[in-house]
Amino acid sequence: MLQKRLSLVKSLNFRVILFIVAFIFGVVFSVPSLMQSESGKKVTLGLDLQGGLHMLLGVKNEVAIESRIKSTAASVKYLFDDKEIIVDDLHVTESGEIVFELLDGDDVQRVKKLLAKEFESMEMQESGLIFTLTMTEAEKERIKKYAIEQAVDTIRGRLDLFGLSEPTVAKQGEDKILVEVAGIKTAADEQRIRDLIGKTAKLEMLAVDEDFAARVNTMSEDEANSRGDVILTDIKTPEKYLLKAIPILDGSMLTDATVGYGEDNLPTINFTLNSHGAKIFGDFSAKSVGKRMAIVLDGKVYSAPSINERIGGGRGQISGNFSTEEAHDVAIALRSGALLAPVVIEEKRSIGSSLGAESISAASFALIAGFVAVFIFMLVYYRTAGLIANIALLANLFLILAVMSLFGATLTLPGMAGIVLTVGIAVDSNIIINERIRELLHKGVGVRKALKEGYEKAMRAILDSNVTQVLVCVVLYAYGTGAIKGFALTLSIGILASMLTAIVGTYGIYQMLLPRLEKAKSYNTWFGINKDK
């Protein structure tokens, strides 16, 4: 008995060793997911398996256009100040036109050249010293399209920074966004996610209109608009502020936002501006000593401090009686970037964990039933060769789970369908190989040559099929949404694993057992055929 074991060890080859290592690797790294242990990396369950939040968002593109026009107006004002060009009554009309009047006729040609060079997306009209800038239709369409794309990237960035595992954020149709977040268990968590997604996070710094600020409580919105002003309220109190509508600068110039604590030990948000924003901030504060500047976030005034001196360094602070969670979420929203256009929830569904449990149960039953049916068929039809194929199939399933666990991949219901399909694909390779070997044995070819030629002939068909399927999976993963990505991921991992287990591994086992095969008097036990040799 000992001699037989030593002989078996000596017959080990690199294919068998590789197969054994892969099998052990698969088992070891699958255990945390199978046992749901506290330690070790595990597969994350998707929305359809553990429940969560499904939302369809609409984007208000017209707001993105309005914001871009205001931002352009601010850039025009800064450009004129920088070039020492004096203009009167620069404002944005209700129809979205930027209007201003030059005070010096000698500046007309200079202004026309500057505007043509710096603002190509605006159409310019002049009537004497009065200039009107209007955004082109092509630019409006570009902004609408970009607003959708930017919203998808921004929302995905916010959810990633929030720490959620592989949320689905994808454009749907022309102006809709699909958001799916798994693992949301409580109403409080759901509301927090909705607030984080819907927060525009539009940061602006607006100058207080000191000339008419005392009349803010009796002034109408129309009168304020006619003066180029807006009336905004304080985030904490009913106090109103009369502010210049054209911002000094906005959140597009922000580079970082972190949570800090003020002198009262309450959370604050410290932000940093880029070099261009810091210069604008510094220049404005130097010219506005003794005046007030409001820090506005999503249309609410968080503070309106007086400027005592030039503020350099491009740093500022937002304080608004935040809770720690609120400050954290606002900082995330600011870091990930403001939404060019607000989003509205047009459809919302909360998927309960019980539905996910039913899906897991049904998919697990399908997987087990499929595996058992294939296992029995292979064992009955191909005998020992079927047993070898079943060992490879088991290793394949462990490898899929291990790889997904290591990369923290999300397992969805379509992903489980991909695993079930992999069972058929993996065993199909062995069926092709076994049939080739049986054909050669029937022709009287020796078992050594039959194994070699059987694998060589089957390899062409298997490689063509598997490579084609992997390429399709790559395309599905690149262009598909969450559910399709899950299917493509598990199927591609399964196909690649089957190349190792069903081809390399089984061939190595046959090579290890070749001395016994050559001594065999009947191939019925080994390959399920009645031809004796």
VEXFIPA-337239 format. One record per residue (C-alpha): x, y, z. Coordinates in pm, whole numbers. Layout:
NUMI       u       v       w
NUMI       X       Y       Z
...
end
This chain:
NUMI       u       v       w
NUMI       0       0       0
NUMI     283     235      91
NUMI     459     154    -236
NUMI     146     248    -434
NUMI     125     582    -252
NUMI     491     656    -320
NUMI     438     568    -686
NUMI     140     805    -701
NUMI     343    1088    -547
NUMI     625    1031    -798
NUMI     378    1052   -1085
NUMI     266    1402    -984
NUMI     321    1655   -1263
NUMI     310    2035   -1280
NUMI     -51    2029   -1407
NUMI    -171    1833   -1106
NUMI      28    2051    -867
NUMI    -120    2363   -1026
NUMI    -467    2212    -999
NUMI    -419    2121    -631
NUMI    -289    2471    -551
NUMI    -588    2627    -732
NUMI    -830    2397    -548
NUMI    -682    2483    -207
NUMI    -676    2854    -299
NUMI   -1045    2836    -396
NUMI   -1150    2658     -78
NUMI    -948    2882     159
NUMI   -1071    3211      17
NUMI   -1429    3090     -27
NUMI   -1473    2995     338
NUMI   -1535    3351     474
NUMI   -1817    3400     222
NUMI   -1967    3053     267
NUMI   -1950    3065     647
NUMI   -2018    3442     669
NUMI   -1735    3472     920
NUMI   -1629    3805    1070
NUMI   -1272    3784     940
NUMI   -1153    3757     583
NUMI   -1273    3911     257
NUMI   -1624    3823     152
NUMI   -1848    3859    -150
NUMI   -2086    4154    -121
NUMI   -2449    4081    -197
NUMI   -2620    4308    -449
NUMI   -2944    4501    -424
NUMI   -3161    4213    -542
NUMI   -3011    3976    -284
NUMI   -2984    4183      33
NUMI   -3240    4455     -35
NUMI   -3181    4827     -69
NUMI   -3292    5140    -252
NUMI   -3389    5179    -618
NUMI   -3440    5531    -757
NUMI   -3497    5691   -1094
NUMI   -3384    6054   -1101
NUMI   -3470    6336   -1336
NUMI   -3233    6626   -1406
NUMI   -3346    6991   -1430
NUMI   -3125    7088   -1721
NUMI   -3259    7443   -1743
NUMI   -3107    7523   -1402
NUMI   -2766    7413   -1533
NUMI   -2799    7665   -1815
NUMI   -2898    7943   -1571
NUMI   -2602    7860   -1346
NUMI   -2359    7862   -1637
NUMI   -2486    8202   -1752
NUMI   -2441    8345   -1400
NUMI   -2094    8192   -1381
NUMI   -2010    8346   -1719
NUMI   -2135    8683   -1594
NUMI   -1906    8654   -1292
NUMI   -1613    8574   -1522
NUMI   -1695    8874   -1742
NUMI   -1705    9102   -1437
NUMI   -1374    8967   -1307
NUMI   -1214    9005   -1651
NUMI   -1323    9369   -1675
NUMI   -1200    9444   -1322
NUMI    -868    9277   -1400
NUMI    -826    9474   -1724
NUMI    -951    9796   -1555
NUMI   -1244    9832   -1791
NUMI   -1526   10027   -1626
NUMI   -1880    9906   -1694
NUMI   -2215   10004   -1549
NUMI   -2504    9781   -1441
NUMI   -2368    9440   -1539
NUMI   -2658    9200   -1479
NUMI   -2835    8887   -1603
NUMI   -3189    8933   -1739
NUMI   -3480    8696   -1678
NUMI   -3441    8564   -2033
NUMI   -3080    8466   -1962
NUMI   -2893    8752   -2130
NUMI   -2586    8921   -1983
NUMI   -2620    9297   -2027
NUMI   -2375    9574   -1942
NUMI   -2292    9929   -2053
NUMI   -1946   10067   -2114
NUMI   -1865   10408   -1967
NUMI   -1574   10477   -2201
NUMI   -1629   10456   -2577
NUMI   -1257   10403   -2631
NUMI   -1291   10056   -2475
NUMI   -1539    9923   -2734
NUMI   -1291    9753   -2970
NUMI   -1087    9621   -2679
NUMI   -1397    9472   -2514
NUMI   -1511    9311   -2840
NUMI   -1174    9140   -2883
NUMI   -1168    9019   -2522
NUMI   -1521    8880   -2536
NUMI   -1463    8709   -2873
NUMI   -1146    8546   -2738
NUMI   -1262    8444   -2388
NUMI   -1631    8365   -2443
NUMI   -1671    8185   -2775
NUMI   -1994    8015   -2659
NUMI   -2172    8352   -2627
NUMI   -2322    8553   -2910
NUMI   -2245    8926   -2880
NUMI   -2470    9214   -2980
NUMI   -2397    9582   -2934
NUMI   -2607    9893   -2944
NUMI   -2386   10191   -2888
NUMI   -2212   10130   -2557
NUMI   -2463    9866   -2442
NUMI   -2355    9506   -2494
NUMI   -2571    9192   -2475
NUMI   -2428    8840   -2448
NUMI   -2655    8546   -2531
NUMI   -2564    8178   -2500
NUMI   -2573    7989   -2830
NUMI   -2823    7704   -2878
NUMI   -2537    7463   -2946
NUMI   -2381    7554   -2611
NUMI   -2715    7504   -2433
NUMI   -2747    7154   -2579
NUMI   -2389    7077   -2480
NUMI   -2457    7192   -2122
NUMI   -2773    6980   -2101
NUMI   -2584    6672   -2215
NUMI   -2291    6745   -1988
NUMI   -2523    6806   -1691
NUMI   -2649    6446   -1715
NUMI   -2300    6300   -1748
NUMI   -2167    6518   -1466
NUMI   -2460    6423   -1242
NUMI   -2387    6051   -1297
NUMI   -2018    6095   -1210
NUMI   -2090    6325    -915
NUMI   -2355    6100    -758
NUMI   -2134    5794    -805
NUMI   -1843    5982    -644
NUMI   -2058    6085    -347
NUMI   -2179    5730    -285
NUMI   -1822    5596    -316
NUMI   -1695    5856     -66
NUMI   -1986    5767     162
NUMI   -1842    5413     178
NUMI   -2113    5217      -5
NUMI   -2013    4902    -188
NUMI   -2045    4916    -568
NUMI   -2359    5132    -602
NUMI   -2518    5135    -947
NUMI   -2536    5483   -1102
NUMI   -2612    5489   -1474
NUMI   -2768    5713   -1735
NUMI   -3106    5588   -1853
NUMI   -3260    5734   -2165
NUMI   -3182    6095   -2253
NUMI   -3239    6270   -1920
NUMI   -3283    6008   -1647
NUMI   -3041    5853   -1397
NUMI   -3081    5508   -1241
NUMI   -2945    5470    -886
NUMI   -2940    5141    -696
NUMI   -2786    5118    -349
NUMI   -2770    4782    -171
NUMI   -2776    4723     203
NUMI   -2996    5017     309
NUMI   -3180    4876     608
NUMI   -3346    5165     794
NUMI   -3561    5464     700
NUMI   -3297    5696     849
NUMI   -3025    5549     625
NUMI   -3254    5578     324
NUMI   -3329    5945     396
NUMI   -2961    6021     444
NUMI   -2874    5863     108
NUMI   -3157    6054     -62
NUMI   -3036    6381      89
NUMI   -2678    6310     -17
NUMI   -2782    6228    -375
NUMI   -3023    6521    -406
NUMI   -2797    6782    -246
NUMI   -2696    7022    -521
NUMI   -2398    7139    -310
NUMI   -2382    7464    -502
NUMI   -2138    7686    -314
NUMI   -2135    8057    -395
NUMI   -1982    8367    -242
NUMI   -2204    8669    -294
NUMI   -2145    9030    -203
NUMI   -2403    9197      22
NUMI   -2568    9496    -148
NUMI   -2482    9741     129
NUMI   -2658   10034     -42
NUMI   -3005    9879     -10
NUMI   -2952    9606     253
NUMI   -3152    9798     516
NUMI   -3466    9770     299
NUMI   -3443    9394     246
NUMI   -3746    9313     466
NUMI   -3976    9543     268
NUMI   -3832    9484     -76
NUMI   -4008    9253    -321
NUMI   -3832    8986    -529
NUMI   -3912    9177    -848
NUMI   -3754    9496    -716
NUMI   -3445    9306    -604
NUMI   -3416    9141    -945
NUMI   -3447    9476   -1119
NUMI   -3143    9594    -920
NUMI   -2947    9277   -1011
NUMI   -2992    9138    -660
NUMI   -3143    8829    -494
NUMI   -3302    8789    -152
NUMI   -3187    8484      41
NUMI   -3258    8372     399
NUMI   -3025    8257     673
NUMI   -2993    7880     728
NUMI   -3055    7916    1103
NUMI   -3284    8217    1141
NUMI   -3556    8400     941
NUMI   -3309    8682     871
NUMI   -3299    8794     508
NUMI   -3002    8915     305
NUMI   -2996    9132      -7
NUMI   -2711    8995    -218
NUMI   -2563    9071    -557
NUMI   -2697    8807    -800
NUMI   -2368    8762    -984
NUMI   -2138    8556    -760
NUMI   -1785    8656    -672
NUMI   -1686    8293    -721
NUMI   -1851    7950    -701
NUMI   -1784    7590    -602
NUMI   -1623    7505    -937
NUMI   -1308    7667    -795
NUMI   -1313    7450    -481
NUMI   -1043    7183    -447
NUMI   -1109    7034    -103
NUMI   -1360    7033     183
NUMI   -1304    6878     525
NUMI   -1487    6866     857
NUMI   -1337    7068    1140
NUMI   -1450    7218    1470
NUMI   -1498    7584    1553
NUMI   -1437    7777    1873
NUMI   -1776    7663    2007
NUMI   -1669    7301    1943
NUMI   -1940    7261    1679
NUMI   -1864    7096    1342
NUMI   -1764    7330    1059
NUMI   -1663    7274     697
NUMI   -1323    7405     596
NUMI   -1277    7453     222
NUMI    -983    7533      -6
NUMI    -996    7712    -341
NUMI    -775    7662    -644
NUMI    -520    7927    -744
NUMI    -764    8114    -969
NUMI   -1033    8116    -700
NUMI    -781    8222    -435
NUMI    -674    8518    -651
NUMI   -1034    8629    -710
NUMI   -1110    8585    -338
NUMI    -801    8781    -237
NUMI    -861    9064    -488
NUMI   -1225    9103    -389
NUMI   -1156    9103     -16
NUMI    -881    9366     -62
NUMI   -1128    9599    -240
NUMI   -1415    9531       3
NUMI   -1271    9593     349
NUMI   -1555    9696     582
NUMI   -1821    9530     363
NUMI   -1989    9192     400
NUMI   -1967    8881     191
NUMI   -2218    8593     222
NUMI   -2123    8225     198
NUMI   -2420    8059      29
NUMI   -2479    7685      -4
NUMI   -2778    7562    -205
NUMI   -2954    7896    -183
NUMI   -2916    7940     196
NUMI   -2687    8188     368
NUMI   -2461    8009     615
NUMI   -2269    8318     723
NUMI   -2219    8678     610
NUMI   -1907    8806     787
NUMI   -1760    9154     750
NUMI   -1429    9170     568
NUMI   -1168    9323     798
NUMI    -864    9274     575
NUMI    -747    9103     258
NUMI    -808    8729     281
NUMI    -526    8533     115
NUMI    -448    8164      87
NUMI    -780    8068     -72
NUMI    -922    7915     246
NUMI   -1264    7964     402
NUMI   -1504    7812     653
NUMI   -1874    7729     655
NUMI   -2047    7714     993
NUMI   -2416    7642    1022
NUMI   -2495    7454    1341
NUMI   -2422    7121    1168
NUMI   -2444    6783    1332
NUMI   -2134    6570    1274
NUMI   -2320    6355    1019
NUMI   -2453    6662     834
NUMI   -2109    6821     819
NUMI   -1962    6494     690
NUMI   -2226    6463     417
NUMI   -2195    6829     308
NUMI   -1816    6792     290
NUMI   -1860    6480      72
NUMI   -2099    6668    -155
NUMI   -1858    6962    -189
NUMI   -1553    6741    -251
NUMI   -1731    6535    -515
NUMI   -1843    6855    -687
NUMI   -2166    7045    -713
NUMI   -2438    6919    -941
NUMI   -2471    7146   -1242
NUMI   -2846    7088   -1226
NUMI   -3070    6973    -939
NUMI   -3201    6617    -951
NUMI   -3552    6512    -856
NUMI   -3666    6165    -754
NUMI   -3924    6054   -1009
NUMI   -3950    5693    -892
NUMI   -3841    5520    -571
NUMI   -3865    5160    -456
NUMI   -3737    5010    -134
NUMI   -3650    4643    -181
NUMI   -3682    4443     140
NUMI   -3426    4190     258
NUMI   -3695    3916     265
NUMI   -3725    3936    -113
NUMI   -3348    3906    -134
NUMI   -3355    3600      91
NUMI   -3610    3437    -140
NUMI   -3390    3517    -440
NUMI   -3085    3366    -271
NUMI   -3283    3056    -178
NUMI   -3419    3011    -532
NUMI   -3083    3073    -699
NUMI   -2901    2844    -452
NUMI   -3155    2569    -520
NUMI   -3105    2611    -896
NUMI   -2727    2599    -855
NUMI   -2732    2293    -630
NUMI   -2993    2113    -842
NUMI   -2798    2187   -1160
NUMI   -2470    2076   -1004
NUMI   -2618    1752    -867
NUMI   -2786    1669   -1201
NUMI   -2461    1731   -1392
NUMI   -2260    1541   -1128
NUMI   -2484    1232   -1155
NUMI   -2494    1242   -1535
NUMI   -2116    1266   -1568
NUMI   -2062     991   -1313
NUMI   -2310     751   -1475
NUMI   -2217     821   -1837
NUMI   -1841     864   -1816
NUMI   -1764     669   -1496
NUMI   -1415     757   -1364
NUMI   -1365    1024   -1632
NUMI   -1692    1177   -1513
NUMI   -1565    1176   -1153
NUMI   -1250    1360   -1263
NUMI   -1465    1615   -1448
NUMI   -1682    1661   -1138
NUMI   -1376    1728    -921
NUMI   -1270    1994   -1173
NUMI   -1621    2140   -1169
NUMI   -1618    2165    -788
NUMI   -1280    2338    -800
NUMI   -1422    2577   -1060
NUMI   -1707    2685    -830
NUMI   -1467    2744    -540
NUMI   -1238    2951    -764
NUMI   -1523    3175    -880
NUMI   -1624    3250    -521
NUMI   -1263    3297    -408
NUMI   -1176    3547    -684
NUMI   -1495    3746    -625
NUMI   -1423    3750    -249
NUMI   -1067    3873    -296
NUMI   -1177    4163    -514
NUMI   -1480    4243    -298
NUMI   -1709    4194    -598
NUMI   -2084    4227    -567
NUMI   -2292    3915    -627
NUMI   -2631    3982    -784
NUMI   -2912    3751    -894
NUMI   -2796    3765   -1258
NUMI   -2449    3693   -1121
NUMI   -2580    3376    -960
NUMI   -2738    3291   -1295
NUMI   -2391    3333   -1445
NUMI   -2253    3081   -1194
NUMI   -2530    2833   -1281
NUMI   -2448    2879   -1650
NUMI   -2079    2829   -1572
NUMI   -2159    2480   -1440
NUMI   -2285    2385   -1785
NUMI   -1999    2559   -1970
NUMI   -1729    2404   -1749
NUMI   -1860    2049   -1782
NUMI   -1917    2101   -2155
NUMI   -1540    2127   -2205
NUMI   -1489    1790   -2038
NUMI   -1770    1634   -2242
NUMI   -1596    1745   -2564
NUMI   -1263    1607   -2439
NUMI   -1411    1276   -2321
NUMI   -1597    1224   -2646
NUMI   -1280    1282   -2847
NUMI   -1092    1030   -2629
NUMI   -1374     773   -2662
NUMI   -1377     811   -3043
NUMI   -1004     742   -3060
NUMI   -1028     445   -2824
NUMI   -1305     297   -3038
NUMI   -1070     322   -3338
NUMI    -812     118   -3150
NUMI    -573     401   -3068
NUMI    -367     346   -2753
NUMI    -479     524   -2439
NUMI    -166     743   -2418
NUMI    -208     864   -2775
NUMI    -586     891   -2733
NUMI    -544    1124   -2434
NUMI    -289    1340   -2614
NUMI    -481    1369   -2941
NUMI    -817    1395   -2761
NUMI    -705    1704   -2569
NUMI    -532    1856   -2874
NUMI    -835    1816   -3100
NUMI   -1082    1931   -2836
NUMI    -865    2230   -2740
NUMI    -934    2419   -3064
NUMI   -1311    2409   -3022
NUMI   -1292    2485   -2648
NUMI   -1056    2782   -2692
NUMI   -1263    2932   -2975
NUMI   -1581    2903   -2773
NUMI   -1436    3029   -2444
NUMI   -1241    3321   -2592
NUMI   -1553    3435   -2781
NUMI   -1762    3420   -2463
NUMI   -1501    3608   -2258
NUMI   -1492    3885   -2521
NUMI   -1871    3912   -2506
NUMI   -1849    3929   -2124
NUMI   -1594    4212   -2149
NUMI   -1830    4411   -2372
NUMI   -2126    4342   -2140
NUMI   -1925    4453   -1838
NUMI   -1795    4768   -2011
NUMI   -2131    4891   -2138
NUMI   -2387    4717   -1914
NUMI   -2550    4836   -1592
NUMI   -2518    4675   -1247
NUMI   -2721    4357   -1307
NUMI   -2560    4288   -1645
NUMI   -2214    4360   -1503
NUMI   -2274    4099   -1230
NUMI   -2370    3837   -1488
NUMI   -2071    3920   -1710
NUMI   -1828    3916   -1416
NUMI   -1925    3576   -1274
NUMI   -1952    3417   -1618
NUMI   -1610    3543   -1731
NUMI   -1442    3434   -1405
NUMI   -1611    3094   -1441
NUMI   -1495    3053   -1802
NUMI   -1135    3145   -1717
NUMI   -1139    2916   -1413
NUMI   -1275    2629   -1624
NUMI    -977    2669   -1860
NUMI    -755    2592   -1562
NUMI    -962    2321   -1396
NUMI   -1141    2146   -1683
NUMI    -846    2143   -1922
NUMI    -513    2179   -1740
NUMI    -625    2008   -1419
NUMI    -801    1706   -1569
NUMI    -519    1643   -1820
NUMI    -271    1644   -1534
NUMI    -481    1391   -1341
NUMI    -495    1162   -1648
NUMI    -116    1190   -1687
NUMI     -75    1098   -1322
NUMI    -303     795   -1363
NUMI    -163     694   -1705
NUMI      32     387   -1578
NUMI    -292     245   -1436
NUMI    -485     332   -1752
NUMI    -235     147   -1970
NUMI    -265    -164   -1752
NUMI    -646    -153   -1753
NUMI    -822    -439   -1931
NUMI   -1147    -253   -1974
NUMI   -1217     113   -2051
NUMI   -1576      83   -1935
NUMI   -1476     171   -1578
NUMI   -1255     457   -1691
NUMI   -1447     617   -1980
NUMI   -1787     442   -1987
NUMI   -1725     248   -2310
NUMI   -1747    -128   -2366
NUMI   -1445    -167   -2594
NUMI   -1185    -387   -2429
NUMI    -818    -356   -2496
end
